[in-house]
């Protein structure tokens, strides 16, 4: 009998050092109960899609520069200059949509198969986290092209984030890196999109695969254990072949789609130019949902419902067992409640998405978030060049904050004093530019090669600003201020009391009958002149006259132009006449003349394109009359005939001036439509139940007509003083440089 111990088989060189045979068995020879099937390939296809996104993202990042100034040019360079750049960007762009679709399909498949049931609860929960991270990737990728859609869609998204209770404002500030969307916002989103979220997804994928392999593939519910065991086969080669075929078909389909549908790239982001952004299709349902919640209820659509939906989805494996009392079986026919909820939720999401696309839903920032952030104006040359920052970086160390150079004058006695008018008058802007560019050794360095020509020219103009001291009163003699002229006594208007009541805008708040019912909701303390109690409590005519002239509380503004004593006495007597409710101010005819004086000229097109282009003169005149009547009935009391709202500005400091271009440019059509229908703040009442859609449209056009008229040559704002001086100095410098170049040329030999 042999006593020799059997030795293990010798391992090869690579296997001994890497253990690749064991890795092959673990990765490729996993047993599949029931054998290979196409239904099991969707998870692998989803992982393949993520790999495609990572590879194309890396290729794009090689030519992308994440800064406010370089992001858009670099994307434009990728789109138009880099070989295959447009195709790679299109694959990455449309691949994100494909990844969302596959995630949703995979989630529904897992739900129907009951693959979330014990012991696979954590596998499901990690998958839901992967869905959340994928949507985060889509959102953070919005901003990176830095075009109009990128900027405004991100602005709306951050506005929604700010509605999160307690931490909303902090969350938005943290994400955008300050009070406004800018360079820090872009770099933070790039970091999240390119590093943080992909790293988190890779970690979750590893955990997901580990849990998946630990508990095995979920077998079909319609086959018995004996059948599954009899047909069992390893992952390699049949299932690997099915996964590969599906991945190849997907890649070819995505490539063809990307070839014929390039990724969109709109104009460069301009915070001062309003834009009505549309969300991507997978966020459409959310913005359609938001349209059903207004005012204080906005948080329900922005935070409450999405959070509840996500939590239910995340904890569904436990809710399924606890709340629905369903057994561990996975057959959909024996799980009617769960399958019914899935069908209801899926139909709701798809229905909201289709309805939103058909309705062309736009992204709307929550009112509460929009009111916290004033609109940014378009950056002019001085902002684009960051001249103040250039001065701080290159000049302030020697010339000081105020430009006087006093801090270094003892060491540098020849340092100029920019605040001196004598220095300013003897140095032209060309001379200053020359000194900045070429310097003056040994103390003044040359900046010709350190800064661009535009930056040097901007600094030359910036130096001029130190000679002016704004805000101080003009003196008359040393240390004296011009004395105030004595006010002239106002002359009586000789108008009737009722006309005074109308002209001094009393009727706008106190109504035709003196009750003040219309604005009572916004001004609860507004008096009712018809009540004997109020008349008795305010029996002192002198005190009532003082309130009329000087105002009272924040809602009763003082008279803009002090009326004569006779007119005030008439108003006091007229207020007394309301006692008992018998006095009513006569209402003017609501039908204005064909061409009412002092009213804006408006041209309202039809709601739907007519069969023949253009509306008739009669139709336009009718629409103008409609808008005029509505404005006179509902708006003129507060906003005035001229749209400036000056009469109530003291009591309502936030009342807008429709005539200013800044206000007109800061409000989009949907925002104005929203304000008219649902009101805004405590003072602007809703008119949803008083006007129809056509009337709102007419009123919106009427309000727009108050704005400054734009001609074709005035599409852009008039150049500022800085812009004009910058342009002039640039022309002078270029002309001088051209002369220098001509003189420096060597004369030709005869």
Secondary structure, 3 states (H helix, E strand, C coil): CCCCCCCCCCCCHHHHHHCHHHHHHHHHCCEECCCCCHHHHHHHHHHHHHHHHHHHHHHHHCCCCCCCCCHHHHHHHHHHCCCCHHHHHHHHHHHHHHHHHHHHHHHHHHHHHCCCCCCCHHHHHHHHHHHHHHHHHHHHHHHHHCEHHHHHHHHHHHHHHCCCCCCHHHHHHHHHCCCCCCHHHHHHHHHHHHHHHHHHHHHHHHHHHHHHHHHCCCCCCCCCHHHHHHCCEECCCHHHHHHHHHHHHHHHHHHHHHHHCCCCCCCECCCCCCCCCCCCHHHHHHHHHHCCCCHHHHHHHHHHHHHHHHHHHHCHHHHHHHCCCCCCCCCHHHCHHHHHHHHHHHHHHHHHHHHHHHHCCCCCCCHHHHHHCCCCCCCCHHHHHCHHHHHHHHCHHHHCCCCCCHHHCCCCCCCCCCCCHHHHHHCCHHHHHHHHHHCECCCECCCCCCCCHHHHHHHHHHHHHHHCCCCCCCECCCCCECCCCCCCCCCCCCCCHHHHHHHCCCHHHHCCCCCCCCCCCCCCCCCCCCCHHHHHHCCCHHHHHHHHHHCECCCECCCCCCCCHHHHHHHHHHHHCCHHHCCCCCCCCCCCCCCCCCCCCCCCCCCCCCCCCCCCHHHHHHHHHHHHHHHHHHCHHHHCCCCCCHHHCCCCCCCCCCCCHHHHHCCCHHHHHHHHHHCECCCECCCCCCCCHHHHHHHHHHHHHCCCCCCHHHCCCCCCHHHHHHHHHHHHHHHHHHHHHHHHCCCCCC
